[in-house]
Amino acid sequence: MIKLEQAAFSYNAGQRDAIHAVRPLDLAIAPGELVAVIGANGSGKSTLARMLCALALPTAGRITVDGVELAPQHAWEVRRRVGMVFQRPDDQLIANTVVDDVAFGPENLGLPPAEIERRVQGALAALGLEQLADMQISQLSGGEKQRVAIAGVLAMEPRYLILDEPTTMIPQQQARDLIGLAHGLRERLGVAVIHITHFMPEIITFDRVVVLHQGQVAMQGTPREVFAQRGRLAALGLAVPMAAALAERLRRRGVALPEVVLTPAELRAHMAPLAKPAATPPAPINPNERTSPQASAPLIEVRDLHFSYMAGTPLERPALRGASCAIAPGETVAILGGTQAGKSTLVEFFNALRTPGPGHVFYQGQDVAAPGFDRERLRRAVAVVFQQPETQLLEEIVGMDISYAPRQKKLPPAQSRALVQRAMEQAGLDYEAFRLRYVHALSGGQKRRVAIAGALAAEPQALVLDEPTAGLDPQGRDELAALVGGLRGDDRMAVVVVGHSFDALASRADRVLVMAEGRVVMEGAPRALLRRADELLAHGVELDEAASIALELRAVFPALSTDVLDLDELERAIMEVL
């Protein structure tokens, strides 16, 4: 058992500028228990996780793990019992290949080769990584890297596994698979799982939910007990799953529902008796329905593009199989698809980060592979913000980083400063408040904004945001959606958003492209595609909560449309079919 007795942790303890991240608290986690820890930003969740695995020793109170006190002389023993998977898998992936990385921990325990082999093969099998064992880590997707990180920890055979916001970097389906894995680890190996998250639907099946606020336990209980207290959660800056919020709204409208409904499936079961026998299904959708034709020539056009990673080797993996698309000046386009759909690979061709093999890429009507084409001009015109934009921040100071492109153009200081100020304001960063801030001191969401501001300061004709919400909490995702919505009004710049979920960002696009198996398989306006929700799911595109609930309820109410973007629209749509 992990036991905390008045345990606390302060950064700069004993100093005037001490930050009390975790205040004295009591908590116990039993072997084999599934515990979710939730809380607003700054509530102490990640600090608590670091305390539990001896990465941060308590500055007050006491922590024991199976009777071993957490102290410097026992840190190694505690870390053998408590494994931790960080939010960003790259932070703990060390080796070049999957199998070598999973073997790293057992090798450092000094185990016999046969035992190392047993543990590695068992961990690979538990995470479904057998086919990727010899793959280079650098060739894996974010979700695959996350599984490798977990396998590496499992190979250490811990009794307790801490998952620190592991689902912010992976698609919803992989997040669900990860939660299923947590249950499987408990059932097969008796491993306790402590899951730290911002996403409420993930924790509905856990044994217990612990709510942190300002470094203390504010609430705890079963998921049903905790989510029944919506008012208290709201006061702590937290929301309940949308199915629960919807059920409460429907009860206020007189619909007979239980006090607490947690999942779309529960909602469907309770609403089934209300179904009308002669319900009319939605009108069929033309599968070729698209937005209005582009009024101008494409800024970027891709025709029948093919590409394979590690081509010509036994590990060759096709990424693009005849992809074609066009981006018009000033339009906002969302490119969606599941893992390995080819989305990120495709946009790397937009500014010649990769050069075409079979197929063609055109910029303003010119073939980028033609002799004499100015690729540097293309790269200045098409700015790309990568999945982890922190890796493209080059300077220590925010203002210096954002001014990189203007300085490369050798613009006069006044003009450069004006560009930086405008870019920061477009990205939602106050110029005076942030221009002298250190980059390393910023939150993940703030770093994302700095990277976007740096791209905007280059005055591109197209801005590509590759998985821009990865790693952000729900509030950060909403803020980023609003930011992109603000950029949409700039007729001089096209915006391309790449993602795996039909979220608030995708719903703000003029046009949505859906990719699967390396090609574009669906295209149209956001609402037109949402009405084909089952097809989106078949192609690996995740729906947001509103559309997911609508699709679940459509089995009961065939006339219910799935082109709903938020809770308000969902509530109205349901009342129309009742």
Order of alpha helices (4+ residues) and beta strands (2+ residues): beta-beta-beta-alpha-beta-beta-alpha-beta-alpha-alpha-alpha-beta-alpha-beta-beta-beta-alpha-alpha-alpha-alpha-beta-beta-beta-alpha-beta-beta-alpha-beta-alpha-alpha-alpha-alpha-alpha-beta-alpha-beta-beta-alpha-beta-beta-alpha-alpha-beta-alpha-alpha
